[in-house]
């Protein structure tokens, strides 16, 4: 699983006087949780939990950013791929690259926006992963894979939902799918949006639909029906809570003068413009059964997060609920540092905050979106193989030049072989941060970085400007495991770890791992190994080997570093 992060230190760097080194600037604060990525624009999040990890998918705004030459407004028209991140601690996020939906689906697919993902285990024990997406505003497509990150295929060879299908029309925008599998194994999909129909009104735009899915999960089972969502504009998603169906959506900018005509408002006031609202039912196909519950996220602009309409996903993970959403926080931070063209606008980034949900009553408390985000729910284990693309924040790194995103591409060229071909490229001054790294009470005996090129890596603890706790110099023309021994007393207990490249020539950074001191023996320098249950896949679904064999010619220099040439 190698991802390429192209470091633009010349553009992004800021001078920080630390050991006479220049350290690149960061646009996500070292203590904040939002956005989840410090260097990739993405939006419209959805998520699934699988084998103890949370996988988050989103619209690849960064593709449009690069297509536009890193300026002008985000028009979305050239976004043909989705991004994938994952975490098991909610603060350190692994970037898995992009899913090239345009290439997977072929000529019928013009865009890929606003994904919704589900997975299931079939009766024969096969695991299936489905990612539904908006093909612009005109249809909904689906791709199917064998793992959370592929390989994916187009099971239909065409759009799954489009105009002219039973129950779909009139619907202005056939897009923004929201999918759930209920407690009986039945799949459901909601979709639709846009300005009111000619026969509709601000209160009842008439553009929201819901339908059953066939057992294949790739086509509708019968006609779609109207889902009466007041002031609906876009951003459908579905959840199950205590056997009931929960529908969430984003409201329009229209006035609320006709709220008095809504006879199911109860004690709920009219929702604010551009807010997130929800409804609940026991019978999704009965329009009269839907109960409007009000808004749970007012317009996020009220919180200084910098965006108008939104798209959220409510996700239960480790018995807690989290709300994923998007904002332009990363864009704002970059502009404030003069690191982004002033004409650039609307490039979004995914954030997450903890949600308070009563499953028994399906009540979602109102949320305040914050830059601080969420706290870590577990410590990071440094003694298993960790990918270089895992980080809480970073400086001087971005994902803009990896091969599926080029300015003149009409159909992405990345395909499903992303991870095999891409690595993390680090320049002088580039750095990544990992939080809540738990070395234990005994400490670490050695450290391995898998990389190629010539460079100097400093491991700094708890501050990016701290004196290095260890320094590793390496040089190799191919990916190799470069190892140093450590002073274990410096690598004990829980630390924030910074990998700072103070020198780098053609450096590509793939993975890293510490080795714990053996308390019962003299601890030799040995090849680190991954735990047996740490399964790592690239975007093609290939298992990435976690075995390491130190090649001949390793030398420990002064007890501090190993060079391979």
Secondary structure, DSSP 8 states (H G I E B T S, - for coil): -----B--HHHHB----BTTB--B--SS-TT---SS-SS---EEEEEEEETTEEEEEEE-HHHHHHHTTS-SB---TT---EEEEEESSSSSEEEEEEE-HHHHH-TT----EEEEEEEEE-TTS-EEEEEEEEETTTEEEEEEESSTT--EE-SSSS-SEETTSTTT-S-SB----EEEE-TTS-EEEEE-B-S--TT--SS-----EEEEB-TTSSSBSS--EE---TTEEEEEEEEEETTEEEEEEEE-SS--TTGGG-TT-TT-----TT-EEEEEES-TT-GGG-EEEEEEE--GGGGT---SS---EEEEETTEEEEEEEESHHHHHHHHTT-S-TT-B---EEEEEEE-EETTTTEE------SS----SS-EETTS-EETTEESEEES-B-TTSTT--TT-SS-S-TT-HHHH--EEE-TT-EEEEEEEE-TTT-EEEEEEEEEEEEEEEEEESSTTS--SEEEEEEEEEEEEEEEE--GGGS-SEEEEEEEEEEEEEEEEEEEEEEE--TTS----------TT---B-TT--B--------TT--EETTTEE---
